[in-house]
Amino acid sequence: LSQHESEFVAKFSKSIGLDIIYMMSELHYVRVVTANGETLVLHNLKDAIAELPSEYSGVQTHRSYWVASKFIESIKEKNGQTILILSTGKTIPVSRRKLAEVKEFLVK
């Protein structure tokens, strides 16, 4: 745990740990899903992403979603909609606007 733990991370790390799989925006909250569970945090997604410590590597796939890179298994197109398949089996939408950025991120 770094001493640069952000205020955002501090809001959930004790209850569900630090191993973030993905975050999803829900109105004024961010649903944080980790390997140990999930919780709603009163925060906006843009700020949450900005406040993630640098050891978190991930990509915003949609205005409502951010995904940790280590959980991304593959990218697929289904009925004209692009989705990321996570190692947990969860699928995350990729918006058209973010598609190029996500693909570029996955190549790295």
N, C-alpha and C positions, 0 to 999 in steps of 0.2 A: 504494500500500500504506500503510495507516494505521499509526501507531505503536501503536494500540490493538489490534494484531493479537492475537487470542486464542490461548491455548495450543492450543486445538482446531484452529483454522485453520492454525497453524504446523505441525501434524502432517502435513498433506498438501499445503500450498500449493506447496512446492518441487517436488514430484514431478508433481502434476496440475493445478497452477494454482488460481486463485481463483474461476473462473467456475462456481459450483455450479449444477447443474441440479436435482438432488434428492438427498436423503439418505434412507437406509432403514436401519432398525434390524435387526441380525442378532445375536441373543443378546446378548453383551456388547460387540458391535462396532457401528459405524455404517459402512455402505457409503456413501462420498461419491462422487457421480458429477458430474464437471465436463465442460466442453466438451473437455478434453484427455485424459480417461481416468477411471479409477475406482480406488479403493483402500479397504481396510478399516482403520478407525481404532479402537483400543481406547478406547471412550468410550460413554456412553449418549446416546440421541437427545435426551432432555429437556434434558440439560446442553449438548449440542452446539447445540441451538436457542437456548438462553439465552446461549451464548457467541458467537453469530454477531455480528460487528460490525453497527452500525446501518445501514450502507449495503446490507445484504442485506434484500430485501423478499421475503417468502414466507409460506406458510401450512402448518400441519400438517394434513394431510388425513385422517389415520388415526393410531392410536397408533404405527405403525411407519414413517410417511412424513412428510417435509417437502419442499415443492416451492418453487422460486424462482418468483416471480410472472412474471418476464419470459419464462419458457419455457412458460407455460400458454397453450394455444391455445383450448381449449374444454372444456366440461363436458358429459358425456353420460350418459344412463341406458341401461344394457344389462342385460337380464334381471333387472331389479329392483336391480341394483348400479350405483351412481353412480361414474363414472370421470372423471379429468381426462386430456385428450389434450394431450401436450406437443408443442412445435414440433419435437422430435427424433423424433416418432413413438411415443415410449414412452407407455404408459398407466399411470396411477397410481390406485389405489383410493381412494375417499372413503368413510369409514365413516358409518353412519347418525348416530352421535353427533356427528360433526364437520360434517355436511352443511350445516346452517344457517350455521355459522361460515364455511365455505368459500364458500358462495354470497354471503354478505355481503361477504367479502373481495374477491371477483371483481367486485362492483358498484363498488367504490371506484376 
